Amino acid sequence: MKLNLKRPIVFFDLETTGLDIANDRIVELCYIKVEPNGNEESKAMRLNPEKHISESATKVHGISDEDVKDCPTFKEIAPALAETLQGCDLAGFNSNKFDIPMLAEEFLRAGVDMDFSNRRFIDVQNIYHKMERRTLIAAYKYYCGKDLNDAHSALADTRATYEVLQAQLDMYPNDLKNDMDFLSDFSTMDHNVDLAGRFVYDEKGNEVVNFGKYKGKSVREVLMRDPGYYGWIIQSDFTLNTKQTLTRLKLKYAGR
């Protein structure tokens, strides 16, 4: 089923030096930008992460330090990429938990002001897990009737994710709406305040801590009762987006 779009949507996939969002880096980024009129633009680029690619990561995606030593860094391509993503919704496979937070970190490190608010995030894996609970390779076979021969090639995974979403809309016409607002809500597992989900909204829309000894406690209450909490977050190895979000909340509460 052709996607019913009111604004462009970018399907993307990342290959990285590892799985630590705060410390690892992108080594390959591929995207397919789909316009409301159906036009598509695709691009694949390898990046020099300026750090060692772990052996375990290389075993997954096949990209080594030697392969990317002469490639541009993320900082070099960040302004053009931000322009490409401007005004677009974002979609991927496991993107809400990994790809989007990782991408946000890279933009922050590059000093590029990339606003991820007011966008719809559509995680095709979450839709799949709610409906069938399997992996991308199985999803591609199940929904599209094809074998994903180049799994963990970022462009192949990106194309497969795009095709799977279209097939999901065809297969579940009574459960899924061809509407990006609906799909964004449906594919969201958590109501995160920051992209990494360290802080989430409760059922009343209040920001609460989602980890550690203060889990379930109001962020505002924690900041008031434990003045050192903010400094601990800022000085510790949390993602830049998490630190930025807590700073925003601290300033918001100070104004009340």
C-alpha positions as CSV (number, residue, x, y, z in Angstrom):
1,M,0.0,0.0,0.0
2,K,1.3,3.4,-0.9
3,L,2.0,5.5,2.1
4,N,-0.5,8.4,2.8
5,L,1.9,11.2,3.5
6,K,1.2,14.8,4.4
7,R,5.0,15.6,4.6
8,P,8.1,13.7,3.6
9,I,9.2,10.7,5.6
10,V,12.8,9.4,5.8
11,F,13.4,5.7,6.3
12,F,17.0,5.2,7.6
13,D,19.4,2.7,9.1
14,L,22.7,3.1,10.9
15,E,25.7,0.8,11.3
16,T,27.9,1.8,14.2
17,T,31.1,1.1,16.1
18,G,29.0,-0.5,18.8
19,L,25.8,-0.3,20.8
20,D,26.6,2.4,23.4
21,I,24.6,5.4,22.3
22,A,26.6,7.8,24.5
23,N,30.1,6.6,23.3
24,D,29.8,4.8,20.0
25,R,29.7,6.4,16.5
26,I,28.0,6.0,13.2
27,V,30.1,4.3,10.4
28,E,27.4,4.0,7.8
29,L,24.1,5.8,7.3
30,C,21.6,5.1,4.6
31,Y,18.2,6.6,4.0
32,I,15.3,6.7,1.6
33,K,13.4,9.9,1.6
34,V,9.8,9.5,0.4
35,E,7.9,12.6,-0.7
36,P,4.1,12.9,-0.4
37,N,3.9,12.7,-4.2
38,G,5.7,9.3,-4.1
39,N,9.1,10.5,-5.3
40,E,12.0,8.8,-3.7
41,E,15.6,9.8,-3.0
42,S,18.0,7.3,-1.6
43,K,21.6,7.7,-0.4
44,A,24.2,5.5,1.4
45,M,27.3,7.0,3.0
46,R,30.1,5.6,5.0
47,L,31.7,7.7,7.7
48,N,34.9,7.9,9.6
49,P,33.9,7.5,13.3
50,E,37.2,8.8,14.5
51,K,37.5,5.8,16.8
52,H,38.0,2.1,16.6
53,I,35.2,-0.1,15.3
54,S,34.8,-3.0,17.7
55,E,35.5,-6.4,16.3
56,S,32.0,-7.5,17.4
57,A,30.4,-4.7,15.3
58,T,32.6,-5.5,12.3
59,K,31.4,-9.1,12.5
60,V,27.8,-7.9,12.2
61,H,28.1,-5.2,9.4
62,G,31.4,-6.1,7.8
63,I,32.9,-2.6,8.1
64,S,36.4,-2.2,9.4
65,D,38.6,0.7,10.4
66,E,40.4,0.4,7.1
67,D,37.2,0.6,5.1
68,V,36.3,4.1,6.5
69,K,39.7,5.7,7.2
70,D,39.3,8.0,4.2
71,C,35.6,8.7,4.6
72,P,34.2,12.0,5.8
73,T,33.3,12.4,9.5
74,F,29.7,12.9,10.7
75,K,30.5,16.5,11.5
76,E,31.5,17.1,7.9
77,I,28.2,15.8,6.5
78,A,25.9,16.9,9.4
79,P,24.8,20.3,7.9
80,A,23.7,18.7,4.6
81,L,22.0,15.8,6.4
82,A,20.2,18.2,8.7
83,E,18.9,20.0,5.6
84,T,17.7,16.7,4.1
85,L,15.9,15.8,7.3
86,Q,14.3,19.2,7.8
87,G,10.5,18.9,8.1
88,C,10.5,15.1,7.7
89,D,9.1,12.3,9.8
90,L,11.5,9.5,10.6
91,A,11.1,5.7,10.3
92,G,13.2,2.7,10.9
93,F,13.5,-0.8,12.4
94,N,14.2,-0.5,16.1
95,S,14.8,3.2,15.4
96,N,13.0,4.6,18.5
97,K,15.3,2.8,20.9
98,F,18.6,3.0,18.9
99,D,18.9,4.8,15.6
100,I,17.1,8.0,16.5
101,P,18.9,8.5,19.8
102,M,22.2,7.7,18.1
103,L,21.5,10.1,15.3
104,A,20.6,12.8,17.8
105,E,23.8,12.3,19.7
106,E,25.9,12.7,16.6
107,F,24.1,15.9,15.7
108,L,24.7,17.3,19.2
109,R,28.4,16.3,19.1
110,A,28.7,18.0,15.7
111,G,27.2,21.2,17.1
112,V,24.3,21.1,14.6
113,D,21.0,22.2,16.0
114,M,18.7,19.4,14.9
115,D,15.2,19.7,16.4
116,F,13.7,16.2,16.9
117,S,10.5,17.5,18.5
118,N,7.3,17.9,16.5
119,R,8.2,14.9,14.3
120,R,6.5,11.5,14.0
121,F,8.8,8.6,14.8
122,I,7.5,5.4,13.2
123,D,9.3,2.2,14.4
124,V,8.4,-0.6,12.0
125,Q,9.9,-3.2,14.5
126,N,7.4,-2.1,17.2
127,I,4.5,-2.5,14.8
128,Y,5.9,-5.9,13.8
129,H,6.4,-7.0,17.4
130,K,2.9,-5.9,18.3
131,M,1.4,-7.8,15.4
132,E,3.8,-10.8,15.0
133,R,6.8,-10.5,17.3
134,R,9.7,-11.5,15.0
135,T,13.0,-10.0,13.4
136,L,13.5,-7.9,10.3
137,I,14.7,-11.0,8.3
138,A,11.5,-12.9,9.3
139,A,9.4,-9.8,8.8
140,Y,10.6,-9.3,5.3
141,K,9.9,-13.0,4.5
142,Y,6.5,-12.9,6.2
143,Y,5.2,-9.6,4.8
144,C,7.0,-9.4,1.5
145,G,7.6,-13.0,0.6
146,K,11.3,-12.4,0.0
147,D,14.6,-13.4,1.5
148,L,16.7,-10.6,2.9
149,N,20.0,-11.7,1.5
150,D,22.0,-8.6,2.4
151,A,20.9,-8.3,6.1
152,H,23.0,-5.8,8.0
153,S,23.8,-4.0,4.9
154,A,22.3,-0.6,5.9
155,L,20.8,0.2,2.5
156,A,19.2,-3.3,2.2
157,D,17.8,-3.1,5.7
158,T,16.4,0.4,5.0
159,R,14.7,-0.7,1.8
160,A,13.4,-3.8,3.5
161,T,11.9,-1.7,6.3
162,Y,10.2,0.6,3.8
163,E,8.7,-2.3,2.0
164,V,7.6,-4.0,5.2
165,L,5.7,-1.0,6.4
166,Q,3.8,-0.8,3.1
167,A,3.0,-4.6,3.3
168,Q,1.9,-4.2,6.9
169,L,-0.7,-1.6,5.8
170,D,-1.9,-4.0,3.2
171,M,-2.1,-6.9,5.6
172,Y,-3.8,-5.2,8.6
173,P,-6.3,-2.8,7.0
174,N,-8.7,-3.1,9.9
175,D,-6.0,-2.5,12.6
176,L,-3.6,0.0,11.0
177,K,-4.4,3.4,9.5
178,N,-2.4,4.8,6.6
179,D,-1.8,7.9,8.6
180,M,1.6,8.9,10.0
181,D,0.1,10.3,13.3
182,F,-1.6,6.9,13.9
183,L,1.5,4.9,12.9
184,S,3.7,7.0,15.1
185,D,1.5,6.5,18.1
186,F,1.0,2.8,17.4
187,S,4.7,2.1,17.0
188,T,5.6,3.9,20.2
189,M,6.3,1.5,23.1
190,D,7.3,4.2,25.7
191,H,6.3,7.8,26.2
192,N,9.8,9.1,26.4
193,V,10.8,12.7,27.4
194,D,14.4,12.2,26.3
195,L,15.2,9.9,23.3
196,A,17.0,7.3,25.5
197,G,14.0,7.0,27.8
198,R,15.7,7.9,31.0
199,F,12.8,10.2,31.7
200,V,9.2,9.4,30.6
201,Y,5.7,10.8,30.9
202,D,3.3,9.2,33.3
203,E,-0.4,8.8,32.6
204,K,-1.0,12.4,33.6
205,G,1.7,13.8,31.4
206,N,4.1,14.5,34.2
207,E,7.8,13.9,33.7
208,V,9.1,11.0,35.9
209,V,12.5,9.3,36.3
210,N,12.6,5.9,34.6
211,F,15.7,4.4,36.1
212,G,17.7,4.0,39.3
213,K,16.7,4.7,42.9
214,Y,14.3,7.5,41.9
215,K,12.5,5.4,39.3
216,G,8.8,6.4,39.2
217,K,9.5,9.7,41.0
218,S,8.6,13.1,39.6
219,V,11.6,14.7,37.9
220,R,10.6,18.0,39.4
221,E,10.4,16.5,42.9
222,V,13.8,14.8,42.6
223,L,15.5,18.0,41.4
224,M,14.0,19.9,44.4
225,R,14.9,17.3,47.0
226,D,18.3,16.2,45.7
227,P,20.2,19.3,44.4
228,G,23.2,17.1,43.5
229,Y,21.1,14.9,41.1
230,Y,21.3,17.3,38.2
231,G,25.1,17.6,38.5
232,W,25.5,13.9,38.7
233,I,23.6,13.4,35.4
234,I,25.5,16.2,33.7
235,Q,28.9,14.8,34.8
236,S,28.2,11.1,34.2
237,D,28.2,9.1,31.0
238,F,24.6,9.8,29.9
239,T,23.7,10.8,26.4
240,L,24.0,14.4,25.4
241,N,20.3,14.4,24.6
242,T,19.4,13.2,28.1
243,K,21.6,15.9,29.6
244,Q,20.0,18.5,27.3
245,T,16.5,17.3,28.2
246,L,17.2,17.4,32.0
247,T,18.6,20.9,31.6
248,R,15.5,22.0,29.8
249,L,13.3,20.5,32.5
250,K,15.3,22.2,35.3
251,L,14.9,25.6,33.6
252,K,11.2,24.9,33.1
253,Y,10.6,24.1,36.8
254,A,12.7,27.1,37.9
255,G,10.3,29.3,36.0
256,R,7.3,28.0,38.0
